[in-house]
Amino acid sequence: MRFCIIGTGRCGSTLLRNMFNLHPDIFVYNETHWIPKMYEMFGTGGGYPAELARILLETYHITGKPVTPVEKDRILALFPDESMVSIQGFCNRVALLLANDEGKRLWADKTPDYGPWMSVIQRIWPECKFVHLMRHGAQTAISMSRHPGYRWMASARDDSWTPAAFNRYYEAVPVVERPLEDFGSLWYRRFRRIRNESKLLSIGSYREFRLESFVDEPVNTLKSIAKFVALRQPGSWIEESLSLLDPNRIRNAPIQYDFLGQREKQLLQDLGYSCSDQ
């Protein structure tokens, strides 16, 4: 894994993933969620390909669709001797299979929920870098309140989708209406958890970028992220990537502050964001 895009969610990570997936060299997953479950079950010892494939294939989005739509036969064909394989070895082969389908030679991941598991991922891929894309917390919370996955988290009082994604465990908890304050708290806890986890990483492997920077300096921001993850920056890729960007959507996203608690407002101030209309 070359790099992993993480964040609180509803922070622009899908946009960034789509930009990098246009790069001629790298394939970027649109959320996996299955790596922590593999590590939980097999650690550094590895497992049999069929066991690891089961975890991958039985991990789901809130839509009920598998997060990684790939045929089981294609996965198992990568391991003809059926002997045990490390998590790194298994994931690398599957990812390169999908990357090669698109004519690419490298791979990365975009799973915002992997913030709390960054140290685990770096234990598996020591050279992996982490791009933390952040967004104004109030806008993030409002967007969370409209998204089915985060509505489930607020209903379940759970700060992560990743454990619930395996075997459709999320079906055990129904979604109910929660006040906007709950989503402000969810943003706060997820952000602080990422910051805490980042202290366990190797020096220079974690950087934070703001979604709002794409409005003010789109070219420099994209180039800065590409440099951090050691990808070349062809002009054609920059131009095509920035065509996906709608600055007005970022600039004019709905925002209010009255639902934020004191700790959320303090964190916004610490991050250099405004938390008032003044």
C-alpha positions in Angstrom: 0.0 0.0 0.0 1.6 3.2 -1.1 -0.7 5.5 0.9 -4.0 5.6 2.7 -6.5 8.5 2.7 -8.2 8.8 6.0 -10.4 11.3 7.8 -13.5 11.8 9.9 -15.6 11.0 6.8 -17.7 13.6 4.9 -14.5 15.5 4.5 -13.8 15.3 0.8 -11.9 12.0 0.9 -14.0 10.6 -2.0 -13.1 13.6 -4.1 -9.4 13.1 -3.3 -9.6 9.4 -4.0 -11.3 10.0 -7.4 -8.5 12.5 -8.3 -5.8 10.1 -7.5 -7.5 7.2 -9.2 -7.1 9.2 -12.4 -3.4 9.0 -11.9 -1.7 6.8 -14.6 0.3 4.9 -12.0 -1.9 4.1 -9.1 -5.2 2.3 -8.3 -7.0 3.6 -5.2 -9.6 1.5 -3.5 -12.9 3.3 -2.6 -13.0 1.9 0.9 -12.1 -1.6 2.0 -12.9 -1.9 5.7 -11.6 -5.5 5.8 -7.9 -5.0 6.8 -8.6 -4.5 10.6 -10.7 -7.7 10.6 -8.0 -9.7 8.9 -5.5 -8.4 11.5 -7.9 -9.1 14.3 -8.3 -12.7 13.2 -4.7 -13.5 12.0 -2.3 -10.9 13.2 1.1 -11.2 11.8 0.8 -14.9 11.3 -1.3 -14.8 8.2 -4.0 -17.1 7.1 -5.2 -19.3 4.3 -6.2 -17.5 1.1 -9.8 -18.8 1.3 -10.1 -17.5 4.9 -8.8 -14.1 4.0 -11.0 -14.0 0.8 -14.0 -14.7 2.9 -13.4 -11.6 5.1 -12.9 -9.4 2.0 -16.0 -10.7 0.3 -18.2 -10.5 3.3 -17.5 -6.9 4.1 -20.3 -4.5 3.1 -21.3 -0.9 2.6 -24.4 0.5 4.2 -26.1 -0.1 0.8 -25.8 -3.9 1.4 -23.3 -4.2 -1.5 -19.8 -5.7 -1.0 -17.2 -3.1 -0.6 -14.9 -4.9 -3.0 -16.7 -6.3 -6.0 -14.3 -9.0 -7.2 -15.1 -12.6 -8.0 -13.9 -15.2 -5.5 -12.4 -17.4 -8.2 -10.2 -14.6 -9.4 -8.9 -14.1 -5.9 -8.2 -17.8 -5.2 -6.5 -18.2 -8.6 -3.8 -15.9 -7.3 -2.9 -18.5 -4.7 -2.8 -21.9 -6.6 -0.9 -23.8 -3.9 -3.4 -22.7 -1.2 -0.7 -22.4 1.4 -0.8 -19.8 4.2 -0.1 -16.2 3.2 0.6 -13.0 5.2 -2.0 -10.2 5.2 0.4 -8.0 3.3 1.0 -10.7 0.7 -2.7 -11.4 0.2 -3.8 -7.8 0.0 -0.9 -6.9 -2.3 -1.8 -9.6 -4.8 -5.5 -8.8 -4.9 -4.8 -5.0 -5.2 -2.3 -5.5 -8.0 -4.9 -7.7 -9.8 -7.4 -4.8 -9.7 -4.7 -2.3 -10.5 -3.6 -4.3 -13.5 -7.2 -4.3 -14.7 -6.8 -0.6 -15.1 -3.3 -0.7 -16.5 -1.6 0.5 -13.3 1.3 -0.8 -11.2 0.7 0.7 -7.8 -2.1 0.7 -5.3 -3.5 2.8 -2.4 -6.6 2.9 -0.2 -9.2 5.4 0.7 -11.0 4.4 3.9 -11.7 7.3 6.2 -12.4 4.8 9.1 -8.8 3.6 9.0 -7.7 6.5 11.2 -7.8 4.5 14.4 -6.0 1.6 12.7 -3.1 3.5 11.1 -0.5 1.9 13.4 -1.8 -1.5 12.5 -1.7 -0.7 8.8 1.9 0.6 9.1 2.8 -2.6 10.9 1.7 -4.4 7.8 3.1 -1.9 5.3 5.9 -0.1 7.0 6.4 2.4 4.2 2.7 3.4 4.0 1.9 7.1 4.3 -1.3 8.6 5.6 -3.1 11.6 4.1 -5.6 13.0 6.6 -8.0 15.2 4.7 -9.9 17.5 7.1 -12.9 19.8 6.7 -14.7 22.4 8.9 -16.2 20.3 11.7 -19.6 21.9 11.5 -20.0 21.3 7.8 -18.7 17.8 8.3 -21.3 17.1 11.1 -24.2 18.4 9.0 -23.1 16.2 6.1 -22.8 13.2 8.4 -26.4 13.8 9.6 -27.6 13.2 6.0 -25.5 10.1 5.3 -27.0 6.7 6.1 -23.7 5.2 7.3 -23.1 8.0 9.8 -26.7 8.0 10.8 -26.2 4.3 11.7 -23.1 5.2 13.8 -25.0 7.9 15.7 -27.9 5.4 16.3 -25.5 2.6 17.4 -23.4 5.0 19.5 -20.4 3.6 17.6 -17.6 5.7 16.2 -16.6 3.5 13.3 -18.3 1.6 10.5 -15.4 -0.8 10.0 -16.3 -3.4 12.7 -20.0 -3.3 11.7 -19.3 -3.8 8.0 -18.2 -7.5 8.3 -21.1 -10.0 8.0 -23.6 -7.1 7.9 -23.3 -6.7 11.7 -24.8 -3.3 11.2 -28.2 -4.9 10.6 -28.5 -5.7 14.3 -29.0 -2.0 15.2 -31.8 0.0 13.6 -31.3 3.6 12.5 -33.2 6.1 14.5 -33.3 9.9 14.4 -30.5 11.6 16.4 -30.0 15.3 17.1 -27.4 17.3 15.2 -25.4 17.6 18.4 -24.6 13.9 18.2 -23.0 14.3 14.8 -20.9 17.2 16.1 -19.7 14.9 18.9 -19.1 12.2 16.4 -16.9 14.5 14.3 -15.0 15.6 17.4 -14.3 12.0 18.7 -13.3 10.7 15.3 -10.9 13.6 14.7 -9.3 13.4 18.1 -8.9 9.6 17.7 -7.0 10.1 14.4 -4.7 12.7 16.0 -4.0 10.4 18.9 -3.2 7.5 16.6 -0.9 9.6 14.4 1.5 9.8 17.4 2.2 6.1 17.0 3.4 6.4 13.4 6.9 6.7 12.0 8.1 10.2 11.6 7.2 11.9 8.3 4.5 9.3 7.4 1.4 11.4 8.4 0.2 14.8 7.1 -2.9 16.8 7.4 -4.5 18.7 4.4 -7.6 20.9 4.3 -10.4 20.4 1.9 -10.8 24.2 1.9 -7.3 24.5 0.5 -8.6 23.1 -2.8 -10.6 26.3 -3.1 -7.8 28.7 -2.5 -4.8 26.8 -4.0 -6.1 23.8 -5.9 -2.9 23.1 -8.0 -0.5 23.6 -5.1 -2.6 21.5 -2.8 -2.8 18.6 -5.2 0.9 18.8 -6.0 1.7 18.9 -2.3 -0.2 15.8 -1.6 1.3 14.0 -4.6 4.8 14.9 -3.5 4.1 13.7 0.0 3.0 10.2 -1.3 5.9 10.2 -3.8 3.9 10.2 -7.0 5.0 12.0 -10.2 2.8 15.0 -11.2 2.1 15.0 -14.9 0.3 18.1 -16.1 -2.4 16.1 -17.8 -3.3 14.4 -14.5 -3.4 17.7 -12.6 -5.7 19.2 -15.2 -8.0 16.2 -15.3 -8.1 15.8 -11.6 -9.0 19.5 -11.0 -11.9 19.2 -13.4 -13.6 17.1 -10.7 -13.4 20.0 -8.3 -16.4 22.2 -7.7 -15.1 25.1 -5.5 -18.6 26.5 -5.1 -19.8 23.2 -3.5 -17.1 23.5 -0.9 -17.4 27.2 -0.4 -21.2 27.3 -0.2 -21.9 24.2 1.8 -24.5 24.8 4.6 -23.0 25.7 7.9 -24.3 26.6 11.4 -22.7 26.6 14.8 -25.5 26.6 17.4 -25.4 22.8 17.8 -21.7 22.6 18.6 -20.6 22.1 22.2 -17.7 23.9 23.9 -15.2 21.2 23.2 -16.1 21.1 19.5 -15.8 24.9 19.2 -12.4 24.8 21.0 -11.1 22.1 18.6 -12.3 24.2 15.6 -10.4 27.2 17.0 -7.3 25.1 17.6 -7.5 24.0 14.0 -7.8 27.6 12.8 -11.4 27.4 11.7 -14.1 29.9 12.6 -16.9 28.7 14.9 -19.1 31.8 14.7 -20.8 34.0 12.1 -18.8 37.0 13.1 
